[in-house]
Amino acid sequence: MSKNKVKMEGMLELREVAARLEDVLSNLKAGSICMAVGEDCVTLRPTSIISVSMKASQKKDKEKFCLELSWKTRDADIAPEARISGGKAV
């Protein structure tokens, strides 16, 4: 699989951040997340088992919350086809 990547960084109002997180949640529940930035788009299809990492930190005048979700693609879960015979190649 080729590596496709889109990235969005910037300052948003809290209500806009909450709306985007709600969009992520509803699409995650629906089974597909599509993120578009300009002309570029990446569609992700989460599997039933997801690795989760959450971190919260505080410094003098800055607070931070990070959430990372990752999973193996469905193709990685499929075992390769195998044949078993009684001694002769099939």
PDB file of N, CA, C and O in Angstrom, chain B, residues numbered from 101:
ATOM      1  N   MET B 101       0.848  -1.176   0.000  1.00  0.00           N
ATOM      2  CA  MET B 101       0.000   0.000   0.000  1.00  0.00           C
ATOM      3  C   MET B 101       0.889   1.233   0.000  1.00  0.00           C
ATOM      4  O   MET B 101       1.863   1.300   0.749  1.00  0.00           O
ATOM      5  N   SER B 102       0.561   2.200  -0.829  1.00  0.00           N
ATOM      6  CA  SER B 102       1.335   3.432  -0.851  1.00  0.00           C
ATOM      7  C   SER B 102       0.974   4.278   0.363  1.00  0.00           C
ATOM      8  O   SER B 102      -0.071   4.090   0.984  1.00  0.00           O
ATOM      9  N   LYS B 103       1.856   5.206   0.682  1.00  0.00           N
ATOM     10  CA  LYS B 103       1.637   6.051   1.856  1.00  0.00           C
ATOM     11  C   LYS B 103       0.936   7.330   1.417  1.00  0.00           C
ATOM     12  O   LYS B 103       1.500   8.132   0.673  1.00  0.00           O
ATOM     13  N   ASN B 104      -0.282   7.511   1.875  1.00  0.00           N
ATOM     14  CA  ASN B 104      -1.044   8.727   1.620  1.00  0.00           C
ATOM     15  C   ASN B 104      -1.157   9.479   2.928  1.00  0.00           C
ATOM     16  O   ASN B 104      -1.346   8.882   3.988  1.00  0.00           O
ATOM     17  N   LYS B 105      -1.039  10.804   2.847  1.00  0.00           N
ATOM     18  CA  LYS B 105      -1.029  11.590   4.074  1.00  0.00           C
ATOM     19  C   LYS B 105      -1.617  12.969   3.814  1.00  0.00           C
ATOM     20  O   LYS B 105      -1.288  13.621   2.823  1.00  0.00           O
ATOM     21  N   VAL B 106      -2.487  13.404   4.710  1.00  0.00           N
ATOM     22  CA  VAL B 106      -2.955  14.788   4.727  1.00  0.00           C
ATOM     23  C   VAL B 106      -2.800  15.289   6.150  1.00  0.00           C
ATOM     24  O   VAL B 106      -2.859  14.512   7.104  1.00  0.00           O
ATOM     25  N   LYS B 107      -2.602  16.580   6.285  1.00  0.00           N
ATOM     26  CA  LYS B 107      -2.351  17.150   7.609  1.00  0.00           C
ATOM     27  C   LYS B 107      -3.000  18.524   7.691  1.00  0.00           C
ATOM     28  O   LYS B 107      -2.952  19.307   6.743  1.00  0.00           O
ATOM     29  N   MET B 108      -3.613  18.807   8.852  1.00  0.00           N
ATOM     30  CA  MET B 108      -4.194  20.111   9.102  1.00  0.00           C
ATOM     31  C   MET B 108      -3.692  20.573  10.460  1.00  0.00           C
ATOM     32  O   MET B 108      -3.824  19.859  11.453  1.00  0.00           O
ATOM     33  N   GLU B 109      -3.127  21.744  10.501  1.00  0.00           N
ATOM     34  CA  GLU B 109      -2.683  22.350  11.755  1.00  0.00           C
ATOM     35  C   GLU B 109      -3.117  23.805  11.753  1.00  0.00           C
ATOM     36  O   GLU B 109      -3.151  24.447  10.704  1.00  0.00           O
ATOM     37  N   GLY B 110      -3.443  24.316  12.909  1.00  0.00           N
ATOM     38  CA  GLY B 110      -3.827  25.715  12.998  1.00  0.00           C
ATOM     39  C   GLY B 110      -4.629  25.972  14.259  1.00  0.00           C
ATOM     40  O   GLY B 110      -4.852  25.071  15.067  1.00  0.00           O
ATOM     41  N   MET B 111      -5.053  27.195  14.413  1.00  0.00           N
ATOM     42  CA  MET B 111      -5.833  27.610  15.575  1.00  0.00           C
ATOM     43  C   MET B 111      -7.313  27.614  15.192  1.00  0.00           C
ATOM     44  O   MET B 111      -7.695  28.165  14.159  1.00  0.00           O
ATOM     45  N   LEU B 112      -8.139  26.993  16.034  1.00  0.00           N
ATOM     46  CA  LEU B 112      -9.586  26.970  15.834  1.00  0.00           C
ATOM     47  C   LEU B 112     -10.264  27.315  17.152  1.00  0.00           C
ATOM     48  O   LEU B 112      -9.686  27.134  18.223  1.00  0.00           O
ATOM     49  N   GLU B 113     -11.484  27.809  17.067  1.00  0.00           N
ATOM     50  CA  GLU B 113     -12.261  28.046  18.278  1.00  0.00           C
ATOM     51  C   GLU B 113     -12.672  26.699  18.860  1.00  0.00           C
ATOM     52  O   GLU B 113     -12.812  25.717  18.131  1.00  0.00           O
ATOM     53  N   LEU B 114     -12.865  26.658  20.169  1.00  0.00           N
ATOM     54  CA  LEU B 114     -13.211  25.424  20.866  1.00  0.00           C
ATOM     55  C   LEU B 114     -14.431  24.743  20.249  1.00  0.00           C
ATOM     56  O   LEU B 114     -14.434  23.523  20.087  1.00  0.00           O
ATOM     57  N   ARG B 115     -15.463  25.508  19.904  1.00  0.00           N
ATOM     58  CA  ARG B 115     -16.675  24.905  19.338  1.00  0.00           C
ATOM     59  C   ARG B 115     -16.393  24.223  18.000  1.00  0.00           C
ATOM     60  O   ARG B 115     -17.003  23.199  17.694  1.00  0.00           O
ATOM     61  N   GLU B 116     -15.479  24.774  17.198  1.00  0.00           N
ATOM     62  CA  GLU B 116     -15.109  24.167  15.914  1.00  0.00           C
ATOM     63  C   GLU B 116     -14.318  22.875  16.139  1.00  0.00           C
ATOM     64  O   GLU B 116     -14.511  21.893  15.423  1.00  0.00           O
ATOM     65  N   VAL B 117     -13.437  22.879  17.126  1.00  0.00           N
ATOM     66  CA  VAL B 117     -12.684  21.663  17.464  1.00  0.00           C
ATOM     67  C   VAL B 117     -13.658  20.573  17.900  1.00  0.00           C
ATOM     68  O   VAL B 117     -13.546  19.428  17.462  1.00  0.00           O
ATOM     69  N   ALA B 118     -14.610  20.922  18.759  1.00  0.00           N
ATOM     70  CA  ALA B 118     -15.602  19.954  19.234  1.00  0.00           C
ATOM     71  C   ALA B 118     -16.421  19.400  18.069  1.00  0.00           C
ATOM     72  O   ALA B 118     -16.698  18.201  18.024  1.00  0.00           O
ATOM     73  N   ALA B 119     -16.809  20.256  17.132  1.00  0.00           N
ATOM     74  CA  ALA B 119     -17.587  19.815  15.968  1.00  0.00           C
ATOM     75  C   ALA B 119     -16.782  18.840  15.115  1.00  0.00           C
ATOM     76  O   ALA B 119     -17.323  17.845  14.632  1.00  0.00           O
ATOM     77  N   ARG B 120     -15.506  19.116  14.928  1.00  0.00           N
ATOM     78  CA  ARG B 120     -14.664  18.208  14.131  1.00  0.00           C
ATOM     79  C   ARG B 120     -14.466  16.871  14.837  1.00  0.00           C
ATOM     80  O   ARG B 120     -14.468  15.820  14.195  1.00  0.00           O
ATOM     81  N   LEU B 121     -14.294  16.909  16.153  1.00  0.00           N
ATOM     82  CA  LEU B 121     -14.160  15.654  16.903  1.00  0.00           C
ATOM     83  C   LEU B 121     -15.458  14.843  16.842  1.00  0.00           C
ATOM     84  O   LEU B 121     -15.416  13.615  16.759  1.00  0.00           O
ATOM     85  N   GLU B 122     -16.605  15.519  16.882  1.00  0.00           N
ATOM     86  CA  GLU B 122     -17.888  14.826  16.745  1.00  0.00           C
ATOM     87  C   GLU B 122     -18.014  14.193  15.363  1.00  0.00           C
ATOM     88  O   GLU B 122     -18.553  13.093  15.236  1.00  0.00           O
ATOM     89  N   ASP B 123     -17.520  14.879  14.318  1.00  0.00           N
ATOM     90  CA  ASP B 123     -17.516  14.308  12.967  1.00  0.00           C
ATOM     91  C   ASP B 123     -16.642  13.055  12.913  1.00  0.00           C
ATOM     92  O   ASP B 123     -17.025  12.045  12.323  1.00  0.00           O
ATOM     93  N   VAL B 124     -15.470  13.132  13.533  1.00  0.00           N
ATOM     94  CA  VAL B 124     -14.576  11.970  13.576  1.00  0.00           C
ATOM     95  C   VAL B 124     -15.283  10.806  14.265  1.00  0.00           C
ATOM     96  O   VAL B 124     -15.249   9.680  13.769  1.00  0.00           O
ATOM     97  N   LEU B 125     -15.917  11.069  15.397  1.00  0.00           N
ATOM     98  CA  LEU B 125     -16.600  10.026  16.150  1.00  0.00           C
ATOM     99  C   LEU B 125     -17.720   9.376  15.339  1.00  0.00           C
ATOM    100  O   LEU B 125     -17.812   8.150  15.289  1.00  0.00           O
ATOM    101  N   SER B 126     -18.564  10.178  14.710  1.00  0.00           N
ATOM    102  CA  SER B 126     -19.679   9.603  13.948  1.00  0.00           C
ATOM    103  C   SER B 126     -19.174   8.803  12.750  1.00  0.00           C
ATOM    104  O   SER B 126     -19.736   7.756  12.426  1.00  0.00           O
ATOM    105  N   ASN B 127     -18.119   9.285  12.090  1.00  0.00           N
ATOM    106  CA  ASN B 127     -17.560   8.539  10.962  1.00  0.00           C
ATOM    107  C   ASN B 127     -16.831   7.282  11.422  1.00  0.00           C
ATOM    108  O   ASN B 127     -16.863   6.264  10.730  1.00  0.00           O
ATOM    109  N   LEU B 128     -16.181   7.338  12.570  1.00  0.00           N
ATOM    110  CA  LEU B 128     -15.529   6.158  13.143  1.00  0.00           C
ATOM    111  C   LEU B 128     -16.578   5.072  13.407  1.00  0.00           C
ATOM    112  O   LEU B 128     -16.363   3.904  13.085  1.00  0.00           O
ATOM    113  N   LYS B 129     -17.700   5.461  13.987  1.00  0.00           N
ATOM    114  CA  LYS B 129     -18.788   4.512  14.251  1.00  0.00           C
ATOM    115  C   LYS B 129     -19.363   3.950  12.953  1.00  0.00           C
ATOM    116  O   LYS B 129     -19.784   2.794  12.910  1.00  0.00           O
ATOM    117  N   ALA B 130     -19.382   4.768  11.889  1.00  0.00           N
ATOM    118  CA  ALA B 130     -19.910   4.331  10.592  1.00  0.00           C
ATOM    119  C   ALA B 130     -18.925   3.437   9.839  1.00  0.00           C
ATOM    120  O   ALA B 130     -19.308   2.762   8.884  1.00  0.00           O
ATOM    121  N   GLY B 131     -17.657   3.429  10.265  1.00  0.00           N
ATOM    122  CA  GLY B 131     -16.685   2.523   9.661  1.00  0.00           C
ATOM    123  C   GLY B 131     -15.750   3.118   8.637  1.00  0.00           C
ATOM    124  O   GLY B 131     -14.963   2.386   8.036  1.00  0.00           O
ATOM    125  N   SER B 132     -15.806   4.428   8.414  1.00  0.00           N
ATOM    126  CA  SER B 132     -14.933   5.045   7.418  1.00  0.00           C
ATOM    127  C   SER B 132     -14.703   6.512   7.771  1.00  0.00           C
ATOM    128  O   SER B 132     -15.649   7.241   8.069  1.00  0.00           O
ATOM    129  N   ILE B 133     -13.454   6.936   7.736  1.00  0.00           N
ATOM    130  CA  ILE B 133     -13.106   8.329   8.015  1.00  0.00           C
ATOM    131  C   ILE B 133     -12.387   8.876   6.790  1.00  0.00           C
ATOM    132  O   ILE B 133     -11.362   8.337   6.371  1.00  0.00           O
ATOM    133  N   CYS B 134     -12.923   9.945   6.221  1.00  0.00           N
ATOM    134  CA  CYS B 134     -12.286  10.587   5.071  1.00  0.00           C
ATOM    135  C   CYS B 134     -11.848  11.984   5.497  1.00  0.00           C
ATOM    136  O   CYS B 134     -12.666  12.792   5.939  1.00  0.00           O
ATOM    137  N   MET B 135     -10.557  12.263   5.362  1.00  0.00           N
ATOM    138  CA  MET B 135     -10.038  13.591   5.693  1.00  0.00           C
ATOM    139  C   MET B 135      -9.534  14.236   4.412  1.00  0.00           C
ATOM    140  O   MET B 135      -8.674  13.687   3.723  1.00  0.00           O
ATOM    141  N   ALA B 136     -10.076  15.406   4.102  1.00  0.00           N
ATOM    142  CA  ALA B 136      -9.682  16.135   2.904  1.00  0.00           C
ATOM    143  C   ALA B 136      -9.068  17.468   3.299  1.00  0.00           C
ATOM    144  O   ALA B 136      -9.602  18.195   4.137  1.00  0.00           O
ATOM    145  N   VAL B 137      -7.945  17.771   2.686  1.00  0.00           N
ATOM    146  CA  VAL B 137      -7.282  19.060   2.859  1.00  0.00           C
ATOM    147  C   VAL B 137      -6.962  19.553   1.452  1.00  0.00           C
ATOM    148  O   VAL B 137      -6.103  18.998   0.768  1.00  0.00           O
ATOM    149  N   GLY B 138      -7.664  20.603   1.030  1.00  0.00           N
ATOM    150  CA  GLY B 138      -7.494  21.077  -0.338  1.00  0.00           C
ATOM    151  C   GLY B 138      -7.938  19.996  -1.315  1.00  0.00           C
ATOM    152  O   GLY B 138      -9.043  19.467  -1.192  1.00  0.00           O
ATOM    153  N   GLU B 139      -7.094  19.665  -2.279  1.00  0.00           N
ATOM    154  CA  GLU B 139      -7.391  18.643  -3.280  1.00  0.00           C
ATOM    155  C   GLU B 139      -7.056  17.234  -2.798  1.00  0.00           C
ATOM    156  O   GLU B 139      -7.465  16.256  -3.423  1.00  0.00           O
ATOM    157  N   ASP B 140      -6.317  17.119  -1.696  1.00  0.00           N
ATOM    158  CA  ASP B 140      -5.865  15.818  -1.201  1.00  0.00           C
ATOM    159  C   ASP B 140      -6.877  15.225  -0.227  1.00  0.00           C
ATOM    160  O   ASP B 140      -7.471  15.937   0.582  1.00  0.00           O
ATOM    161  N   CYS B 141      -7.065  13.901  -0.318  1.00  0.00           N
ATOM    162  CA  CYS B 141      -8.021  13.209   0.545  1.00  0.00           C
ATOM    163  C   CYS B 141      -7.469  11.836   0.906  1.00  0.00           C
ATOM    164  O   CYS B 141      -6.907  11.144   0.057  1.00  0.00           O
ATOM    165  N   VAL B 142      -7.631  11.445   2.161  1.00  0.00           N
ATOM    166  CA  VAL B 142      -7.259  10.106   2.620  1.00  0.00           C
ATOM    167  C   VAL B 142      -8.484   9.502   3.294  1.00  0.00           C
ATOM    168  O   VAL B 142      -9.079  10.114   4.181  1.00  0.00           O
ATOM    169  N   THR B 143      -8.857   8.296   2.866  1.00  0.00           N
ATOM    170  CA  THR B 143      -9.972   7.580   3.467  1.00  0.00           C
ATOM    171  C   THR B 143      -9.424   6.409   4.268  1.00  0.00           C
ATOM    172  O   THR B 143      -8.666   5.587   3.753  1.00  0.00           O
ATOM    173  N   LEU B 144      -9.812   6.346   5.521  1.00  0.00           N
ATOM    174  CA  LEU B 144      -9.370   5.285   6.423  1.00  0.00           C
ATOM    175  C   LEU B 144     -10.568   4.418   6.789  1.00  0.00           C
ATOM    176  O   LEU B 144     -11.684   4.913   6.949  1.00  0.00           O
ATOM    177  N   ARG B 145     -10.321   3.117   6.919  1.00  0.00           N
ATOM    178  CA  ARG B 145     -11.376   2.174   7.293  1.00  0.00           C
ATOM    179  C   ARG B 145     -10.926   1.402   8.528  1.00  0.00           C
ATOM    180  O   ARG B 145     -10.266   0.369   8.410  1.00  0.00           O
ATOM    181  N   PRO B 146     -11.279   1.897   9.704  1.00  0.00           N
ATOM    182  CA  PRO B 146     -10.844   1.254  10.947  1.00  0.00           C
ATOM    183  C   PRO B 146     -11.350  -0.185  11.067  1.00  0.00           C
ATOM    184  O   PRO B 146     -12.444  -0.516  10.609  1.00  0.00           O
ATOM    185  N   THR B 147     -10.539  -1.020  11.685  1.00  0.00           N
ATOM    186  CA  THR B 147     -10.931  -2.400  11.959  1.00  0.00           C
ATOM    187  C   THR B 147     -11.556  -2.469  13.350  1.00  0.00           C
ATOM    188  O   THR B 147     -11.682  -1.445  14.022  1.00  0.00           O
ATOM    189  N   SER B 148     -11.941  -3.644  13.780  1.00  0.00           N
ATOM    190  CA  SER B 148     -12.636  -3.767  15.065  1.00  0.00           C
ATOM    191  C   SER B 148     -11.705  -3.637  16.271  1.00  0.00           C
ATOM    192  O   SER B 148     -12.171  -3.370  17.379  1.00  0.00           O
ATOM    193  N   ILE B 149     -10.398  -3.822  16.076  1.00  0.00           N
ATOM    194  CA  ILE B 149      -9.428  -3.673  17.164  1.00  0.00           C
ATOM    195  C   ILE B 149      -8.560  -2.454  16.863  1.00  0.00           C
ATOM    196  O   ILE B 149      -7.916  -2.385  15.816  1.00  0.00           O
ATOM    197  N   ILE B 150      -8.547  -1.491  17.790  1.00  0.00           N
ATOM    198  CA  ILE B 150      -7.837  -0.223  17.578  1.00  0.00           C
ATOM    199  C   ILE B 150      -6.889   0.034  18.739  1.00  0.00           C
ATOM    200  O   ILE B 150      -7.262  -0.109  19.903  1.00  0.00           O
ATOM    201  N   SER B 151      -5.666   0.413  18.413  1.00  0.00           N
ATOM    202  CA  SER B 151      -4.685   0.805  19.422  1.00  0.00           C
ATOM    203  C   SER B 151      -4.938   2.271  19.774  1.00  0.00           C
ATOM    204  O   SER B 151      -5.095   3.113  18.889  1.00  0.00           O
ATOM    205  N   VAL B 152      -4.977   2.567  21.073  1.00  0.00           N
ATOM    206  CA  VAL B 152      -5.297   3.921  21.537  1.00  0.00           C
ATOM    207  C   VAL B 152      -4.174   4.443  22.419  1.00  0.00           C
ATOM    208  O   VAL B 152      -3.673   3.731  23.289  1.00  0.00           O
ATOM    209  N   SER B 153      -3.780   5.699  22.186  1.00  0.00           N
ATOM    210  CA  SER B 153      -2.804   6.376  23.034  1.00  0.00           C
ATOM    211  C   SER B 153      -3.363   7.755  23.375  1.00  0.00           C
ATOM    212  O   SER B 153      -3.709   8.525  22.479  1.00  0.00           O
ATOM    213  N   MET B 154      -3.452   8.070  24.675  1.00  0.00           N
ATOM    214  CA  MET B 154      -3.912   9.388  25.119  1.00  0.00           C
ATOM    215  C   MET B 154      -2.893   9.955  26.091  1.00  0.00           C
ATOM    216  O   MET B 154      -2.350   9.241  26.934  1.00  0.00           O
ATOM    217  N   LYS B 155      -2.642  11.251  25.958  1.00  0.00           N
ATOM    218  CA  LYS B 155      -1.668  11.901  26.832  1.00  0.00           C
ATOM    219  C   LYS B 155      -2.145  13.314  27.136  1.00  0.00           C
ATOM    220  O   LYS B 155      -2.600  14.031  26.244  1.00  0.00           O
ATOM    221  N   ALA B 156      -2.038  13.709  28.400  1.00  0.00           N
ATOM    222  CA  ALA B 156      -2.369  15.073  28.819  1.00  0.00           C
ATOM    223  C   ALA B 156      -1.167  15.639  29.559  1.00  0.00           C
ATOM    224  O   ALA B 156      -0.529  14.940  30.346  1.00  0.00           O
ATOM    225  N   SER B 157      -0.857  16.919  29.301  1.00  0.00           N
ATOM    226  CA  SER B 157       0.280  17.543  29.981  1.00  0.00           C
ATOM    227  C   SER B 157       0.000  19.021  30.227  1.00  0.00           C
ATOM    228  O   SER B 157      -0.787  19.653  29.522  1.00  0.00           O
ATOM    229  N   GLN B 158       0.671  19.553  31.254  1.00  0.00           N
ATOM    230  CA  GLN B 158       0.577  20.976  31.594  1.00  0.00           C
ATOM    231  C   GLN B 158       1.984  21.519  31.780  1.00  0.00           C
ATOM    232  O   GLN B 158       2.840  20.883  32.397  1.00  0.00           O
ATOM    233  N   LYS B 159       2.202  22.709  31.232  1.00  0.00           N
ATOM    234  CA  LYS B 159       3.430  23.454  31.490  1.00  0.00           C
ATOM    235  C   LYS B 159       3.001  24.819  32.002  1.00  0.00           C
ATOM    236  O   LYS B 159       1.817  25.030  32.266  1.00  0.00           O
ATOM    237  N   LYS B 160       3.920  25.733  32.146  1.00  0.00           N
ATOM    238  CA  LYS B 160       3.616  27.045  32.731  1.00  0.00           C
ATOM    239  C   LYS B 160       2.348  27.674  32.152  1.00  0.00           C
ATOM    240  O   LYS B 160       1.371  27.876  32.873  1.00  0.00           O
ATOM    241  N   ASP B 161       2.362  27.978  30.872  1.00  0.00           N
ATOM    242  CA  ASP B 161       1.219  28.665  30.269  1.00  0.00           C
ATOM    243  C   ASP B 161       0.619  27.874  29.102  1.00  0.00           C
ATOM    244  O   ASP B 161      -0.019  28.448  28.219  1.00  0.00           O
ATOM    245  N   LYS B 162       0.828  26.555  29.106  1.00  0.00           N
ATOM    246  CA  LYS B 162       0.347  25.741  27.987  1.00  0.00           C
ATOM    247  C   LYS B 162      -0.154  24.391  28.491  1.00  0.00           C
ATOM    248  O   LYS B 162       0.483  23.740  29.319  1.00  0.00           O
ATOM    249  N   GLU B 163      -1.311  23.988  27.970  1.00  0.00           N
ATOM    250  CA  GLU B 163      -1.846  22.661  28.254  1.00  0.00           C
ATOM    251  C   GLU B 163      -2.002  21.922  26.929  1.00  0.00           C
ATOM    252  O   GLU B 163      -2.199  22.531  25.878  1.00  0.00           O
ATOM    253  N   LYS B 164      -1.908  20.591  27.003  1.00  0.00           N
ATOM    254  CA  LYS B 164      -1.922  19.811  25.773  1.00  0.00           C
ATOM    255  C   LYS B 164      -2.628  18.483  26.011  1.00  0.00           C
ATOM    256  O   LYS B 164      -2.444  17.842  27.046  1.00  0.00           O
ATOM    257  N   PHE B 165      -3.442  18.079  25.034  1.00  0.00           N
ATOM    258  CA  PHE B 165      -4.087  16.769  25.059  1.00  0.00           C
ATOM    259  C   PHE B 165      -3.866  16.127  23.699  1.00  0.00           C
ATOM    260  O   PHE B 165      -4.201  16.715  22.670  1.00  0.00           O
ATOM    261  N   CYS B 166      -3.306  14.929  23.690  1.00  0.00           N
ATOM    262  CA  CYS B 166      -3.032  14.215  22.440  1.00  0.00           C
ATOM    263  C   CYS B 166      -3.804  12.903  22.420  1.00  0.00           C
ATOM    264  O   CYS B 166      -3.862  12.190  23.421  1.00  0.00           O
ATOM    265  N   LEU B 167      -4.389  12.596  21.283  1.00  0.00           N
ATOM    266  CA  LEU B 167      -5.106  11.347  21.079  1.00  0.00           C
ATOM    267  C   LEU B 167      -4.619  10.744  19.771  1.00  0.00           C
ATOM    268  O   LEU B 167      -4.636  11.405  18.733  1.00  0.00           O
ATOM    269  N   GLU B 168      -4.186   9.488  19.821  1.00  0.00           N
ATOM    270  CA  GLU B 168      -3.740   8.800  18.609  1.00  0.00           C
ATOM    271  C   GLU B 168      -4.440   7.455  18.527  1.00  0.00           C
ATOM    272  O   GLU B 168      -4.451   6.685  19.487  1.00  0.00           O
ATOM    273  N   LEU B 169      -5.026   7.182  17.366  1.00  0.00           N
ATOM    274  CA  LEU B 169      -5.672   5.905  17.090  1.00  0.00           C
ATOM    275  C   LEU B 169      -4.930   5.258  15.933  1.00  0.00           C
ATOM    276  O   LEU B 169      -4.592   5.931  14.959  1.00  0.00           O
ATOM    277  N   SER B 170      -4.672   3.960  16.029  1.00  0.00           N
ATOM    278  CA  SER B 170      -4.035   3.258  14.911  1.00  0.00           C
ATOM    279  C   SER B 170      -4.545   1.827  14.855  1.00  0.00           C
ATOM    280  O   SER B 170      -5.000   1.273  15.856  1.00  0.00           O
ATOM    281  N   TRP B 171      -4.461   1.235  13.661  1.00  0.00           N
ATOM    282  CA  TRP B 171      -4.928  -0.132  13.464  1.00  0.00           C
ATOM    283  C   TRP B 171      -4.249  -0.713  12.245  1.00  0.00           C
ATOM    284  O   TRP B 171      -3.736   0.013  11.393  1.00  0.00           O
ATOM    285  N   LYS B 172      -4.251  -2.029  12.173  1.00  0.00           N
ATOM    286  CA  LYS B 172      -3.743  -2.733  10.997  1.00  0.00           C
ATOM    287  C   LYS B 172      -4.858  -2.744   9.961  1.00  0.00           C
ATOM    288  O   LYS B 172      -6.036  -2.822  10.311  1.00  0.00           O
ATOM    289  N   THR B 173      -4.490  -2.667   8.697  1.00  0.00           N
ATOM    290  CA  THR B 173      -5.500  -2.711   7.643  1.00  0.00           C
ATOM    291  C   THR B 173      -6.095  -4.104   7.554  1.00  0.00           C
ATOM    292  O   THR B 173      -5.487  -5.077   8.000  1.00  0.00           O
ATOM    293  N   ARG B 174      -7.254  -4.194   6.992  1.00  0.00           N
ATOM    294  CA  ARG B 174      -7.932  -5.493   6.860  1.00  0.00           C
ATOM    295  C   ARG B 174      -7.085  -6.487   6.079  1.00  0.00           C
ATOM    296  O   ARG B 174      -7.065  -7.672   6.413  1.00  0.00           O
ATOM    297  N   ASP B 175      -6.382  -6.027   5.043  1.00  0.00           N
ATOM    298  CA  ASP B 175      -5.554  -6.924   4.241  1.00  0.00           C
ATOM    299  C   ASP B 175      -4.489  -7.606   5.084  1.00  0.00           C
ATOM    300  O   ASP B 175      -4.134  -8.755   4.817  1.00  0.00           O
ATOM    301  N   ALA B 176      -3.980  -6.927   6.084  1.00  0.00           N
ATOM    302  CA  ALA B 176      -2.933  -7.501   6.929  1.00  0.00           C
ATOM    303  C   ALA B 176      -3.478  -8.637   7.782  1.00  0.00           C
ATOM    304  O   ALA B 176      -2.708  -9.483   8.235  1.00  0.00           O
ATOM    305  N   ASP B 177      -4.786  -8.675   8.011  1.00  0.00           N
ATOM    306  CA  ASP B 177      -5.393  -9.707   8.849  1.00  0.00           C
ATOM    307  C   ASP B 177      -5.735 -10.978   8.074  1.00  0.00           C
ATOM    308  O   ASP B 177      -6.024 -12.009   8.680  1.00  0.00           O
ATOM    309  N   ILE B 178      -5.706 -10.915   6.747  1.00  0.00           N
ATOM    310  CA  ILE B 178      -6.101 -12.055   5.937  1.00  0.00           C
ATOM    311  C   ILE B 178      -4.910 -12.986   5.756  1.00  0.00           C
ATOM    312  O   ILE B 178      -3.850 -12.571   5.288  1.00  0.00           O
ATOM    313  N   ALA B 179      -5.095 -14.237   6.129  1.00  0.00           N
ATOM    314  CA  ALA B 179      -4.020 -15.229   5.980  1.00  0.00           C
ATOM    315  C   ALA B 179      -3.856 -15.573   4.502  1.00  0.00           C
ATOM    316  O   ALA B 179      -4.843 -15.624   3.769  1.00  0.00           O
ATOM    317  N   PRO B 180      -2.622 -15.809   4.055  1.00  0.00           N
ATOM    318  CA  PRO B 180      -2.412 -16.182   2.651  1.00  0.00           C
ATOM    319  C   PRO B 180      -3.034 -17.548   2.367  1.00  0.00           C
ATOM    320  O   PRO B 180      -3.145 -18.389   3.258  1.00  0.00           O
ATOM    321  N   GLU B 181      -3.434 -17.753   1.123  1.00  0.00           N
ATOM    322  CA  GLU B 181      -4.032 -19.025   0.728  1.00  0.00           C
ATOM    323  C   GLU B 181      -2.984 -20.129   0.811  1.00  0.00           C
ATOM    324  O   GLU B 181      -1.842 -19.938   0.393  1.00  0.00           O
ATOM    325  N   ALA B 182      -3.367 -21.274   1.347  1.00  0.00           N
ATOM    326  CA  ALA B 182      -2.450 -22.412   1.458  1.00  0.00           C
ATOM    327  C   ALA B 182      -3.183 -23.680   1.058  1.00  0.00           C
ATOM    328  O   ALA B 182      -4.381 -23.826   1.301  1.00  0.00           O
ATOM    329  N   ARG B 183      -2.443 -24.595   0.439  1.00  0.00           N
ATOM    330  CA  ARG B 183      -3.007 -25.895   0.067  1.00  0.00           C
ATOM    331  C   ARG B 183      -2.207 -26.985   0.753  1.00  0.00           C
ATOM    332  O   ARG B 183      -0.984 -26.896   0.866  1.00  0.00           O
ATOM    333  N   ILE B 184      -2.899 -28.007   1.206  1.00  0.00           N
ATOM    334  CA  ILE B 184      -2.240 -29.146   1.833  1.00  0.00           C
ATOM    335  C   ILE B 184      -2.638 -30.387   1.052  1.00  0.00           C
ATOM    336  O   ILE B 184      -3.817 -30.610   0.775  1.00  0.00           O
ATOM    337  N   SER B 185      -1.641 -31.191   0.699  1.00  0.00           N
ATOM    338  CA  SER B 185      -1.930 -32.405  -0.068  1.00  0.00           C
ATOM    339  C   SER B 185      -1.231 -33.603   0.562  1.00  0.00           C
ATOM    340  O   SER B 185      -0.492 -33.466   1.537  1.00  0.00           O
ATOM    341  N   GLY B 186      -1.474 -34.777  -0.009  1.00  0.00           N
ATOM    342  CA  GLY B 186      -0.914 -36.009   0.528  1.00  0.00           C
ATOM    343  C   GLY B 186       0.449 -36.357  -0.032  1.00  0.00           C
ATOM    344  O   GLY B 186       0.787 -37.540  -0.044  1.00  0.00           O
ATOM    345  N   GLY B 187       1.233 -35.444  -0.482  1.00  0.00           N
ATOM    346  CA  GLY B 187       2.591 -35.725  -0.925  1.00  0.00           C
ATOM    347  C   GLY B 187       2.884 -35.295  -2.345  1.00  0.00           C
ATOM    348  O   GLY B 187       4.052 -35.116  -2.691  1.00  0.00           O
ATOM    349  N   LYS B 188       1.880 -35.121  -3.177  1.00  0.00           N
ATOM    350  CA  LYS B 188       2.106 -34.682  -4.550  1.00  0.00           C
ATOM    351  C   LYS B 188       1.735 -33.207  -4.662  1.00  0.00           C
ATOM    352  O   LYS B 188       0.770 -32.746  -4.051  1.00  0.00           O
ATOM    353  N   ALA B 189       2.506 -32.489  -5.440  1.00  0.00           N
ATOM    354  CA  ALA B 189       2.188 -31.077  -5.675  1.00  0.00           C
ATOM    355  C   ALA B 189       0.877 -30.987  -6.431  1.00  0.00           C
ATOM    356  O   ALA B 189       0.612 -31.785  -7.330  1.00  0.00           O
ATOM    357  N   VAL B 190       0.081 -30.041  -6.073  1.00  0.00           N
ATOM    358  CA  VAL B 190      -1.225 -29.888  -6.712  1.00  0.00           C
ATOM    359  C   VAL B 190      -1.162 -28.840  -7.784  1.00  0.00           C
ATOM    360  O   VAL B 190      -2.168 -28.566  -8.439  1.00  0.00           O
TER     361      VAL B 190
END
